[in-house]
Amino acid sequence: MNIKLIQGLDKEDELIFREDFIKAKRFRKRLAEVIEKEMRAKEKSMRDDANFSSPSWSLIQAEKIGQVRVYEQFLDFLNEK
């Protein structure tokens, strides 16, 4: 579990949160699958030929890279580590 998820919680809330996090394993797994699918689609769209002809290509690419990074951060939060 990413330590950022429990920072600032008192001991009792941290314990409850950890238990809830473990109980939500099936939900977290499914959510991770959906996020990974979205991430792959975003990465694929970065290689679309239509984007190369756009004068804003570099801005479009930067936005998509940022979106992929957010997906990766969400996946990090969902993992048990």
VOGU-3710 file (C-alpha; in Angstrom, 3 decimals, decimal comma):
1> mnikliqgld> 0,000/0,000/0,000  1,278/3,431/-0,880  2,215/5,235/2,326  0,557/8,422/1,045  -2,817/6,765/1,523  -2,414/6,565/5,291  -0,380/9,673/6,009  -2,152/11,952/8,440  -4,496/9,284/9,789  -4,560/8,491/13,467
11> kedelifred> -3,752/4,899/14,492  -7,380/3,781/14,676  -8,286/5,215/11,270  -5,099/3,768/9,784  -6,016/0,298/11,033  -9,564/0,604/9,655  -8,230/1,909/6,339  -5,740/-0,964/6,034  -8,514/-3,497/6,680  -10,803/-1,854/4,127
21> fikakrfrkr> -7,955/-1,716/1,608  -7,376/-5,463/1,969  -11,102/-6,218/1,719  -11,320/-4,238/-1,522  -8,786/-6,443/-3,307  -11,213/-7,652/-5,987  -12,394/-4,094/-6,660  -8,821/-2,783/-6,828  -7,807/-5,563/-9,212  -10,684/-4,800/-11,572
31> laeviekemr> -10,058/-1,064/-11,390  -6,375/-1,652/-12,191  -7,374/-3,716/-15,238  -9,611/-0,922/-16,508  -6,932/1,716/-15,913  -4,311/-0,411/-17,697  -6,653/-0,803/-20,672  -7,202/2,965/-20,788  -3,461/3,536/-20,509  -2,715/1,177/-23,414
41> akeksmrdda> -5,355/2,929/-25,529  -3,832/6,315/-24,716  -0,334/5,055/-25,582  -1,659/3,606/-28,855  -3,338/6,896/-29,730  0,039/8,609/-29,348  1,190/6,697/-32,436  -1,829/7,456/-34,623  -0,878/8,871/-38,010  -3,574/11,548/-37,785
51> nfsspswsli> -1,765/13,203/-34,907  1,491/13,618/-36,828  -0,064/16,048/-39,310  -1,380/18,337/-36,592  0,506/21,571/-36,000  -0,180/21,006/-32,297  1,376/17,543/-32,331  3,893/18,252/-29,558  1,205/19,690/-27,281  -1,074/16,713/-27,930
61> qaekigqvrv> 1,774/14,325/-27,149  2,645/16,177/-23,945  -0,965/16,009/-22,788  -1,186/12,285/-23,500  2,109/11,606/-21,730  0,746/13,466/-18,715  -2,405/11,357/-18,790  -0,365/8,139/-18,920  1,657/9,316/-15,926  -1,555/9,906/-13,965
71> yeqfldflne> -2,738/6,382/-14,848  0,588/5,012/-13,598  0,217/6,942/-10,337  -3,304/5,568/-9,831  -2,002/2,036/-10,413  0,680/2,653/-7,808  -1,996/3,613/-5,274  -3,980/0,460/-6,021  -1,082/-1,964/-5,515  -0,545/-3,673/-2,179
81> k> 3,260/-3,323/-2,078
//
